[in-house]
Amino acid sequence: MLSAGFDQASSPSKPDYALTGMLLAIVGILVCMWELVRKGKKERIVPRRRGILLCFYHPPPDNGLFGTFAEITGLCVAIAQCVCSAVQYYFISHHGTNPMKVSPVAAAFFFGLLVSNFVKNQRFTGDDTLQNGT
């Protein structure tokens, strides 16, 4: 959210704000990835194929998908914010007009939190059945 604020404050006369926003977005991605890797090592997740995708699961007997909706949404929003910040910085550093006047990331983050509250205690197991979390 801080990165989006710096993106909104940036202008061709203040390109340092755009650079700061982009760097904060990169830090946001790294922090999300670090949290997921740390949690994955702690919970000893195992990779398994699910069609053509490689998914990470908790080890037996749980067999649930790794990561909560909020964690995965947070990582996706961090990546989207980084892309928006990079576009913002590119156009400001080349003295162009930015095609994105308002970053959509704040709305996506709010939507992710809203949906997260609805699916808070539900997880899918390895055989695609819904299981209520404890």
Sequence and secondary structure as in RCSB ss.txt:
>XXXX:A:sequence
MLSAGFDQASSPSKPDYALTGMLLAIVGILVCMWELVRKGKKERIVPRRRGILLCFYHPPPDNGLFGTFAEITGL
CVAIAQCVCSAVQYYFISHHGTNPMKVSPVAAAFFFGLLVSNFVKNQRFTGDDTLQNGT
>XXXX:A:secstr
 HHHHHHHH BTTBHHHHHHHHHHHHHHHHHHHHHHHHHHHHHT EEEEETTEEEEE  TTT BBSS HHHHHHH
HHHHHHHHHHHHHHHHHHTT   S SS THHHHHHHHHHHHHHTTTEEEBTTS EEE  
